[in-house]
Structure formats: C-alpha cells, structure tokens
C-alpha cells in the first residue's frame, strides 16, 4: 500500500520523507489555508521538496471551463502535479477533457461506489473516497471503499483508489487489509502508526538490562 501524506505543511512532509514513508501528497484548499502561507508559496515549497512523487492540488472554480483553465495552470507547476477535481456534473466534463490532454486527475469528494464507477469510466487517474466523513454521518466508509475496489476489479478499471479522510490508525489497518492501492494519511495518524507502548516498554527493559550487564558494543 502506498502512503500519501494528506497535508500541505512542509515540516510534516520533511518528517515523513526522513522516515522513508512518503509516496505522494494530497492537499486541498483547507489544508493549504492551515499553513498560514500564501497558497502559491506553500505549493511551490512542496513541489521543491517532493519533485518526484504525485502531489494533488485542487481546483476552486466550479464551472468546467474554469476548472480546466485552473488545472492547466496548476499542471504547469510540476510534472508530478495531479489535479483534484470535485465530483460534480461540471467536474465530470473537466475530467474527460483533462484525461484526453494527458493531465492527471484525482476525483475528490467521492462518497459512493457509483460516483467512483463514473470517475473511473471517464479516465480519472485517481479517485478519493472520503472514509471519515461518511463515518461522521453514520455511514460505513470502509464498506463504500470495499465496494469500489470490487467494482473496479469487475471491470478492470485502472483508476487508482486513494482512501482519504482517514481519521485513525484503524482506518489505515483496514485499508491495508482490503488491499487498497493508496491511503492518504494525516501526519498525526502516521505518527500514531509508528508508536506502540509495548515497543517503548520493551526497549526500556533491554537498555536497562544492557547497562546492568555492562554490555557495550562500541
Ligand atoms: O484531502 C481530503 C481528505 O482527506 C479530507 O479529510 O479529515 O477533512 O475529512 P477530512
């Protein structure tokens, strides 16, 4: 499973990179706003830090013509830029044109298997079902994800699925269990994945015993 970081914060991106756990980045207007920097500055910083892995940047125009204009501009910022397009009727028209132009797309705000089917048929590079936001309203995000995986297998749809709106480590575990291609994970959840109290307790005991026994390797 590829691990994308769902953030626009450069410090978080650098930390994940140091751990060797960064296969790509997804952003959205909310995440960019959280950096407190002008959006373009924040985006250019990310592209400079990660020049060789997919970086999703979202359009904000709601008309298909506007989305296409914005997408073309954003795509010029880097070869690895992927354009996030919301799943709307206008968005669908934009996806088709951008796919034909060879511009990579990530169809966002996906909440149902049929939305994912449609985005796949139109040639989207990625689709992003939002697990956490479905759970928030009493639906089962994981069930939706499972159905999308199944439907894509049925028809050999090559669009890659990015499990998004991940809120906790158990979402990540269940994504891996289902075999989803990519999970885009907030930094806090990525950090939590690396921690286990028994590891900390076990290590403290090993260090203590090494000191008692006078073990010194170097
Ligand atoms: O980037 C899109 C998605 O991951 C947003 O997550 O937590 O705002 O629902 P969240």
Boltz pocket constraint, residues with backbone or C-beta under 6 A from the ligand:
constraints:
  - pocket:
      binder: B
      contacts: [[A, 6], [A, 26], [A, 27], [A, 28], [A, 130], [A, 132], [A, 133], [A, 164], [A, 165], [A, 166], [A, 184]]
      max_distance: 6.0
